[in-house]
Amino acid sequence: MQNGVIDPPGERTVSVKALCAFAAKEGDLDLRFVPAPSALEGMAGHALVQGRRGDGYQSEVALVSHWGALKVRGRADGHDPRERRVEEIKTFRGDFDAIRGNHRALHWAQARTYGWMLCEMNGYERMTVALVYLDLATGDETVLEEQHERAALQAHFERLCACYSAWAEAEAAHHAGLTGALGRLEFPHGAFRAGQRELAEAVYRAGVNGRCLMAQAPTGIGKTLATIFPLLKARAAQKIDKIFFLTAKTSGRAVALDALRLLGKDSAQVRVLELTAREKVCEYPDRACNGDSCPLAKGFYDRLPAAREEAARTGRLDRQALRHIALAHTVCPYFLAQEMAHWCDVIVGDYNYYFDGSAFLFATMKDAEWRAAVLVDEAHNLLERARGMYTAQLDGPALEEAHRAAPAAVRGPLARLYREWDTVQQSQAEPYDVVDEVPERFARALQAANMAMGEYFAATPEALQGPLQRFFFDALQFARLAESFDDHSVFERTLGPAQDQQQRSLAIRNLVPAPFLEPRFADAASVTCFSGTLSPFEFYRDALGLPPDTALLDVASPFCSRQLRVEVATNVSTRFRDRAGSLRSVAEIIGAQFERLPGNYLAFFSSFDYLEKACAAFLARHPGVPVWAQTRGMAEAERRDFVARFEEGGQGIGFAVLGGAFGEGIDLPGSRLIGAFVASLGLPQYNALNEITRERMQARFGKGYEYTYLYPGLQKVVQAAGRVIRTEQDRGVLHLLDDRFARAEIRQLLPPWWELQLGGPARSRDERGGFDAVR
C-alpha cells in the first residue's frame, strides 16, 4: 500500500518523488539557508514555464511504469513530443549556485525517471532530459540538459526500483503481520473501566467512518488507552494508515508511550515513534546543521539506509532509542526521526507537528496521501496554543540590532523598514492599541527587507547567525501571516512608557484560530479531540474550526458527590475591586479548613500579585502552617520541587496561579492532596485585546462574552479542581471562594456530579466520619 491506496495482492505502489527520495538521496544533510518558494509560488512558477512553451507541449503528464511487482506513478512537469524532451521544473529564489549539489542530483534522478517512463510509453529510443530552474524574482530560466539512450534511462529506473523494492517487500511483510496482530489485539486490562468502553467505541466509529469526534471524559477512566486501542483496531480493518497522537506537554507524550507498552505482545509489531523538538535532541548545539560543521550531518544520506533498517527492526522509537541508533550510525537523531515518520504506525508528538503553519507531520501526510487518524490529547489546550502558532511579533530593538549587524546591501531595506515602522506608530496615542489591517506600505517594506536578507544569506550561508538571522526569521513569519491577515487576527502596536523606542513592538495576533485549523481537521482521515474539560462543546468546536457535524460524547464521571464536598463562600468577592478586602476572609477560610482537617492543599489565585498578598495574609494569621508558593518564571527543577512537597501523609498549603503549571497535568493521588481552594472565576483580564476578542467572537459566533471570558475562565477552575479527585477511592474538599459561583448560570457550567453547598463551611458534621474519612 502506498499513499493511502490499497494495492492489488502482490502489487506495491510508489510515487516517483518517494522512489527518488528513498533511493537517490546521497551526501550531506545541509540546512544552510536557501530561500524556499511557497507551494503557491511553486505552482505559479510551473504554470509560467509551461505557458511559455509552444504548441504541442504537454503539461502534467500522468505516467505509470512497472518493475516486477512495483508500480511507479507520477506526473512529468512537461513533455515535448516533437523534441522528445522531458522537463522537470524547479523554482528557486536567490543565487542559482547556492542550490546544493546533492539536491540537484535528486532533481536529476526525478527527471531521468520520467524520461524512462516516457520512453517506455512512447517507444522512444533516446530522450532529452532537462532540468528547468525558474528564478521567481526575475522570471529567468536556467536550463540544464542531458541526452540519454533508452537503455541508460531504463538502467537508471531499474537501479532505483531494485533499491526500493527490497525495502518495500519488507514493509509489505510488516504491514501484513501488523494487520494480523492487531486483529488479535485484546484490551490489556480484560475489562473496560466505567465510561472507557463508551469512549473507545466512539473513537472506533470516528476512525472507520472518517468523522471528527469531540469527547469529554473524566480523569481516571484511562482516556489515552481508550483512544489509542480502538484506532489500532481500525488500522487492522485497513481504514487508516497511521495514528498521530498529539499532545500539549511532554508528560502527555510519556503517558501515550506508556499506554502503548501496556498493549502487550500483539502490539509488539506496531512501530511507535516519539517526535522531540530539535533543540532538545541536538548533539552539537554549537554547530551548524551541515556537513562542513556537524559530523552527524556529514554523509548523512549515505549512512541513513543502515540506520533506517535498524530503526525499523527496533520498532519502539522513543527519544532514547532513536539517540542510541543514530549515534551508532553517526547520523542526526532529529532527522532520523523525521525519516522514520514515513515508516512508523503510531507517531507521538507535540501539537505543533500537525497544526503549526509549517508543520512537518501535516505536510508529510499531504505529500504521501496518508489516511491519518489524529488524536488531540487535552484538546482544551489547543485553542491558546494555536493562537500562538499564528501570531508573530517584531520588536524595535531587534530591528536596530539587525540593522547594525547587516551588510551595506541589507542596511538600506532595513532603514526603509525602520522609517515605515515610525510612520505606523506616529499616530498612536495610547501605549497599546490594535488596528484592523496591516499597513500596506509597512508590509511592502517588510517584503523588500526579507528579500534583501534572503539574498544575502543565500549568498553567504555562513553568516546565518546572530541578531540579523533572528530578526530575519521573525520577519519571515510576520510576512507570512500578513499575507493571510483577516478578521481572525489583529495588528497590534505597542509603545513603551513615555514613547520609549526601546520597548516598542508590532504584532499580528491571532484571536480565532479556526480558519487556520479547519483544513488540518478536514485533511485528516479522522480526528478525535478529547479532554477532561471540553465543554461547552460548541465553544471549542467553533473556536477551533471543527466541522458542524462533529460527533459529541460526554462520558459520565465515575465520581460521585460523596467523594468531593464543594463549598461556595458566598461572603467572598474576588472581583478586582474587592480583592484587597477579600484577603482576610480567604485566609480565614483556608486556615479553618486546615485546622479541621490537616493535610496537603492547593490554593489557586488569579494572578501572582493576588497570590503573593493572599499568601502573606495567611502566614500572618497562621505562621505555623507549612506554605510553599509558585513564583514567576519558575525553572523546571523548581516546579518539580513544588510538586514534591505534596508528600503522602504530609501537611501544608501550596499557593499557585490558576491556569498555570500546577492547575493541570499533575497527579497527586491519595493523601498527597486532600483539598483545593479556588479564589477566582478565572475570567481573563478586562483589557483592550480581550475586548477586541469579545467583539470578534460576538460577530462570528454570537457569544462574545462567553467565548472570551466565561468559558475559558471556568475551564481553568474545573481543571484546577480536578487535581483533588483522581480515582474512585479518593475523597476531598473544594472551596470555591467567590459569591458568583452560587449563580445559576455559573453552576450549570460546573461538573454535574458536584453538589454545591452555599454559604461556607458545613461545620455540623465530622469530616473524618460522615465524609468517608478524607483519605
N, C-alpha and C positions, 0 to 999 in steps of 0.2 A: 504494500500500500504506500502511495506517495501523494502528498498534497491533499489528504482527506478523501481520496477516491479509492474505493475498494477495487483491487485488481482482480482479473480473472485468475483462476487457480494456476499457480506456477509462473504467472507474469508479474514483473515488478516495474513500476513506472518511475521515472526521474526526469526532472526538467533539465534543460541544457545548463542553466545557471547553476543549479545544485550539483550537477555532474562535474562541472569545471571547478566549482568551489571546493569540492571534495578531492578531486584527483589532479588538479593542475596548479594549486597554490604551492609556492615554494619560497624559500628565503626567509627574510626577517619579518618580524612584526614591527610595523613602523607607524607610529601615531603622530609623527610630526605634522603640523597643521597644513592642510590643503583645503582651500575654500570649497565647500561642498554645495552644489546646487540643490535646491529643494526638489521634491518629487514633481511639483507642478512646473518648475523651471525646466527640469529634465524632459518632461513630456512636450513642453512647448519647443524646446530645442530640437527634439526629434522631428516634430512636425515641420519646423523651419527647414531643416536639412532635406527632409523628404519632399517638401514643396518646391525646392529648387531643382529637383531632378526632372528630366524630360518625360515625354510621352512613353508609355510602356513600362515605366518604373513601378515596381510593386513594393508596397509598404506592408509591414507587419505580416509577413508570410508565415502561415501556420505550417509546421513541419513535424513529421514523425518518422523515426527510424528504429530499427530493432537490431539488437545484438544478443543472440540466444534468447533467453527469457527476459532480457532487459528491454524495456520500451522507453525511448528517449523522445521527449517532445519539447517544442519551443516555438518561438516566433522570431524569424530573421527581421532585423530592422528594415533592410532594403535589399532588393534584388533587381538587377537589370538583365533581363534575359538576352538582350541583343549583345551585350558585352560579356555575358556570362560572368557576372560580377556580383559578389555579396558584400554588403556594407554592415558593419557593426558600429553604431553611433554612440559616442560618449560625449557628455557635456562637462565643461570644467570652468573654473574661474582662476585668474592669476596666471602664473608662469607655466607654460606647457612643459618645460623641462623639469618642473617640480613633481610631475607625476612619477611615482616610484616605478622602478624597473620591474619589480615583481607584480605590481598592479597591471602594468602594460602586458606582461606575459600572460596574465589571466585573461585580459581582453582578447589577446591573440588566440588563446585556447577556445574562447567562445566563438570567435569569428571563423576559425578553421572548422569547428564542429558544424556550424551552419553551412559552411562550404561543402563539407561531405554530404550533408543531408540534402542539399540542393543538387549535387552531382548525382546522388542516388535517385532522387525523384525525377530528374530531367534527363538522365543518361549522359551528362557532360563528361568529357574525358580530361578536361582541365578547367581551372577556375581561377579568377582573380579574387583574392580575399583582401578586403580593405578595412582599416580602422579609420573612422572619421571622428576627429576631436573638434567639437564646436566650442569656441570661446564665447561664453554668454555675454561678456562685456562688450566685445567688438563685433560679434557675428561672424568672425573669420573661422575658416575651416583649416585644420592641419590634417592631411590625408597621408596615411602610410599604407603601402600596397605590397602584396606578395603574389607571386604566380605559383600555382600548385598543380601538379598532376593529380588525377583522380586517385591513384594508388597511394600517394603520400597522404592525402586527406583521409582516406579510408584507414590507413595505418594509425594516424593520429586518433581518430574516433575509436578504433578498437583498443588502443592502448588505454584511453580514459575509461572505456567500458570495462575492460578487464580489471583495472584497479578498483573501480566502484563495485563491480558485480560480486566479488568475493565478500565485501562488506555487506552488500545488500542481501546475499544469501544468509549470512549470519543474522542479520536483522530480521529477515523473514522467519527464521527459526525461533528467534527471541519472541517475536510477536505471536507466533503460533503457540509456543509454550506458555506465554503470558495469558493468552486468551483461555487456555485450558485451566491454568492455575487459578485465575480469577473466577472462572465459572465454579470452581470447587470452594472458593473462599467462604469461610464462615465467620460470623461475627465473633470477635475474640472472647467476649465475656459470657457466651452462651445465651444469656437473656438480655434484652434491652432494658435500660432503666425507664422509669416513668417519663414519657414525653420523647424519649430518644428514638423509638421506632417511628413515631409520628413525623419527626423531623427527617429521619433517614428516608422514609417513603416519599416525602415531598421533594427532597433533593433528587432522588432517583427519577421521579416523574419529570422534573425540570430537565434533568440530563438527557433522558431518552426522547423527550418531546421538543427539545430546543427552546425552553422557556426561561424567563427570568423569574426568580423567586426572592422574596424578602421574608426572612424568618426571624422572629423574636423568640428566643429560648433562654430560660433562666440558667444561671450559673449552677454547675453541679451535675447536669444531666449528661455531660460528655458531648458537647456540640462538635468539637473537632473530629472525633471519631465518627459521629453520626452524619457528617458531611462528606468525609473522605471515603468511607466504606461504600456508600451507595454509588458513588461515581466510579469506583473501581469495578463494581458490578455492571455499570453502564458501559464501561470500557470493554468488559468481557462480551457484551452484546454488540460490540463494534458500532456503538452510537457516537463515540467520541474518540479522539486520538490521544489527547493529553489533558492533564489536570493541572491548573495553575492555582496554588494555594497562596493567597496574597495577604500579608499582614502589615499592621502599622508599626509593630515593635519587634525587636529581636526575641523577646520572650514568646511571642506568638509563633515564630518560626520553630523554636525549640519544642513547643507543645505539639505542633504538627509533625515534626520528625519523630517525637516520642510515640505519637499515635500510630504512625506507620510501622514502627518497630513492634507494636503490640499485635499486629495483624497475623504474625506467626509465619510458618513455613510456606504456606501457599502464597504469601505476598513476597517471598524472597526474590522472585524474578522481576518484581517491579523495580525499575530503575528510578531512584529518587535523587534529585539534585537540589542542593541549597545554594541560592544565589546570595552573595555577600558583597557589600559596597567595595569598590575598587581600593579606596584608601585604607580599608581595614585588612586587606589581604595582600597588598603590595609588599614584596620582599625587599625592594630597593627604592624606598620613597624619595630618596635624594637624587635619583637618576631619571633621565627622560626615558619615555617608553619607545625606544627604537634600538636597533641592533648595534649602533655605534656607542650606545651608552649602557644598556642593560644586558647582562648575559642571558637573561631569560627571554629576551626578545630576539637575540641573535640566533638565526637559524630556526626560529620558532616553528615555521610551517614544515621544515624538513624533519623535525623531531615529533611533530604533532601526531602522525599516524600511530606510532608506538604508544604514546601517552593515551590516545583515544581508545585504543584496543584494551589497555589495562583498565581504564576508567569504566569502559562498558562491562568488563568482566567483574569489576568490583561491585557495581550496582548501587550501593548506598553512598552517595557522594555528598556528604556534609562538608563543612569547611575544612575540617582536619584531614579527611580522606583525600580531598582534592589537593590540598597542600602537599601531602605525602607523595602522591602520584606525580604532581607537577615537578617537584624538586628532584624526584628520582629520574625524570626525563629531561630536566633542565628546560622547562617551559614555564610560562607565566600562569599561575593558578587562576587568576581572574579571567583570562581569555581562554583557558582550558574549560572553565565553567561555561563560558558563552558557547563554545563549540559543543559541549555535551548537552546543552539545551535542545539541540536537534535530535538527540538520541535517547533522551530520558522520558519516562512516562509521567512522572509527577514532579513538578517544579515548585519549590517553596521559596518565596522571596518577598521583598517589600512591595507596597502598593506602586511605588514609582516605576517598577519594571514593566508595568502594564498601562498605567493611567497617565504617566507624565507625557508631555508633548513629544519627547524624543525617546519614548520607552522602547527598550530592547525587545522585550517579550512580545509586545503588540506588533512591532514592525516585523519581527521574525515570523510570527503567526500569520500575518497577512501575506508575507512573501511566500511562505511554504504552504499556505492554504490549509493550515491545521484546523481541525474541529476541536477547539479547546473549551473545556468546561472550567469556568472561573469561579473560585470560591473566595469571597471577600470577608475575611475574619474581622470581628469587631468593627462592623461596617459603619457604625456611628462616627468613627474617627475619619472616614474618608472625606467628609464634607470640608473640614478645615484643611486636611492635607491637600486636597485637590485645589482649594483656593490658593494655597501656597505654590503649587506646581504651575499655576497660570498667573502668577504675579511676578513682576520684575521691578527692580529699583536701581536707580543711578544716583550716586552720591557726589556732591560737589567736590569735596576733597579728593575723591578718587579720580575725577576728571583732571584736576590740577596736577596730581602726581603723574598721571599718564602723559599729560602734555609736556611735563619736564623731562620725562624719560623717552619721549618719542624722537625719532629721527626727523630731519628737516621736512621730508616729503609728507610726513604724517601730521606735523605740528600745525600746518595751515588748516586742514579739515577739522582738527580738534579745536583750533581757535575759533573757527566759524561756529562750531557746535556750542562753544562756550558763550559766544555772543547771542546765539539764538536762545540758549538757556536763560541768559539775562533778560531777554525780551519776554520770555514766558512768565517770569516771576516779577517783572516790573509792576504789573497791575495787581499783584497780590497784596491784599490789605490785612489779612489775618495770618498768623503763623502757620495755619493749616487750612487748606481748602481743596475742593475737588471740582473738576470740570468734566463736561460730558464728551469731550473729544480730545485726541492728541493733536496739538497744534501742527498744522501741515508743514510750516517752514522748519520747525524743530525736527519733525520726522525725516524731512529731506536731508537736513544737515547730519542727522544721525546715520542715515544710509550712506552718505558720502564719506563720513568718518570711518564707518565699518568697512567700506570698500578699500579705503586707503590703508587701514590697519591690516586687512586681509591680504592685500597685495604685498605689503611689507613682510608679513610673517610667512607668506608662501615663498618669497624670495630668500628670506633669512630665517629658516625654521629654528635655528639655534637661539634666536632672540625671543622665542616664545616663553617668556618668564617675566616675573616682576610686575610692577604696577600697570604697565601698558597691557600686558596679557590679561590681567584680572579685569581691567576696565573693558577690554575688547569682548571677553566672554559675557560680561554683564550687558554690554551694549547689543550684542547679537540676540540675546534673549529678549531684551526690551524691544528691539526692532521686529522680531517675530510676532510678539504679542500686539505690537502696534498695527500690524497688517490685519490681524483678526479682531481688532477692537470693535466692541459693540456695547449694547446696554447691559451686558452681563458684567462689565467692568467699569472702573472709573480711572480718570487721570488725576493723580494726587500731586499737589505742590506743598512742600514743607519748607519753612524757614526757621532758622534758629532764633534764639532770643535776640532782640534788638537787630533783626535782619542779619544775623551772623551768617556770613557766607560759608563759614567752615562747617555749618550744620545743615545746609540746605540739601534737599533731595527732590527727585521726581520719581514717580512710580506709576505703573499700570497695575492696579489692584483688582483682582477678580473677586466678585461678590457672589455670583451664581455660576458654579462650575458646570451646570447641566449641559450647556451647548458643547462643551469640550468632551464630556464623558459619554454623551449619547452614542457616538459612533463606536466607542470602546465596548459598550454593552451590546450594541447591535451586531458587531462583528464576531462576538464570541458564540460558540455553539450553544452554551447555556451559561447563566450567571446565577449564583446564589449569594446574596448579601445576608449575613447573619450576625446577630449580636444579642446580648442580654438586654440591651436598651435600644430599641429601634422603632419606637412609637412616639408620636402618631406616624403610621406608615406613610400617609400621603405627604408628610413633610419631607422625609428622606427620599421618597420616590420623585417628588417634584424637584427638589434642590439638586439631586444627583443626576437626574436625567434618565431614570429608568423608564421603560415603556409603560403606557397606561394599562396594558393588560398583564402587568406583572402579578404573578400569584402571591398571595399573602398567607402567612402562617404565624399564629400567635400560640406558642406552646404553653399550656397552663403550668404554673410553677408547682414543683413538688413540695414547696414550703407552705407552712400554714401560719395563721396569726398567733398560735400558741408559741411559736419559735421566736417571734420578734415583737416586743412591746414597742409601739410607736407613740410617742407623746409629743403634742404640739404645745409650745409655750405661747399661748395667746396674749400674754402680757409683755411680749418682747417684739420690738420692731428693729429690723436690721437695715431699713432704708438708709440711704446715705446720710440724710439729715439727722437721723436718730442714732447713728452708730455710737457716738461718744456716750450718749445716755444709756446705751444698751450694755455697756461693758460690765457694770456691776451685776446686773441680772444674769448675764451669760456666765460670769464667773461663779455666781451662787448656784446656778443650776448644775454646772459641771462639778462643782465641789460637793454638792448634796448627793449627786448620783455616786460619786466616788466613795463618799463616806458610807452610803447604804450598801454598796457592793464594790469593794476594792478590786481592781483588776486593770487590764490594759484597754485603753480607749483611744479613739481618734477624734479630734475636734477640727472641723473644717470651717474656713472663713473665706470671704470673697476676694481678699487681697492680702498682700504681705503687710501693708500698713495696719489693716484691721487685725490681722493675726498677731502682730507684734504688740499692739495695745491690749488685746484680749489676754495674751499670754502674761504680760506684765500685771494686769489686773488680777488674774488668777493667782499668780505667785505671791502677790501682796496679801491675799486673803488665805492662801493655803501653801505656805512656804515649805511644808514637809512633804508635799506630794511630788514624786519624780516627774519632771517635764522635759520633753525634747521637742524641738521645733524645726520645721523646714525653713531654709534660708534661701535667699536669692542666688541663682546661679550655682546650685549645688553640683559638685562633681559626682561622677558615677559611684566612686568609693564612699562618698558622704551619704548618698542615697541608700547604698547597701547598709551602712551603719545605722541609718534611721530605722530601716525595716528590722534590722537585727535586734533592736531594743525591745521589740514585741516578743518576749520570750514566753514559752509555755509556763503558766503559773505566775507570771510577772505582774508588776503593778506600775501604772503611770499613765500620763496623758501625752500623746503625740499631737502637736499642733501642725496643721497642714493647710495648704491653699486648695480650695475647691477647684476641680478641673486640672489640677497639677499632677505631678509624678505619682502621688500617693492616693489619688482619687479613683484609680482603676489599675488593673493589671498586677496588683499584689494580692497574694493569697495568705491569709492569716487565720487558719482554722483553729478550732478548739479554743483553749483559753489564751491563745496568743492575742485575740481581740474579742472583747465581750460587749462592746458598745461603741456608738458614734454619736457625735453632736454635729449638726449642720446649721451654722448660723448665717444662712443666706438662701435665697431662692436661686442663686447662681445666675441671675439675669446679667447679660453683658452690659458693660458701662454705657451710659447715655452719652453719646458724643456725635460729632458730625458724620463720621464714617458709618456708624451703626444706624444713624437716621437716614442716610442715603441708602443703605442696605434695606432698611424697612420700606422705603419708598419703592425700590426696585422689586422687592418681594411682593409688595402690595399690587404693583402694576402687573406682574407676571402671574401671581397665584391668588391674589385677593386676600392674603393673610399676612400682611406686613409685620404687625406686632408679634404674632405668634411665631412666625418663621425666623424672626430676627432675635427676639428676646425670650419669649416664654418657653418654647420647646427646647432650644439649646440649653437654657438655664436649668430646667427641671431634669434634663437628661444627665447633667453633671451631678445633681442631687441624688438621683436614683443610682448612678454608678458608684458614688461615694458610699451611700448606704449599703450597697451590695457587698462591701468588704466584710460586713458583720456576719451574715448567714451564708456559709459556703457549702454546707452539707445538711442532710436531713437530720443529723444529730446535733447540729449547732443550736444554741439559744443565745439571745442577746437583747439589747435595748437600743432604740434610736430616738434621739431628741431632735425634733425639728424646731429650731429656735427663731420663729417669726410668725406673727399672727396671720399672715397671708396664707399659710399652709392650711388654715381652717376653712378657707373659701371653697365653695362647691366646685368652681371651675378649675381650681388647682388640685383638689382632692381627686377629681375624676382622671387626672393625668398621672397619678401615682399608681404603683402596682396594686391590683385589686385584692391581693391577699393581705395587704396591710390593713389593720384596723386602728384608725387613729383615735387616740384619747386626747380630748381637748382640755386645755386649761392648765397643763403642767403635770408634774409627777404624781402618780397614784400612790399615795403613802399608806393606804389602808391594808395592803396585803404584803405578806412576807415574800420577797423576791426569790429567796433560795428555795422556798417550798412551793407556793402557789404558782411560781413562774418556772416550774420544772428544773429548778436549780441551774441558774445561768452558768453553764459549763463549769 
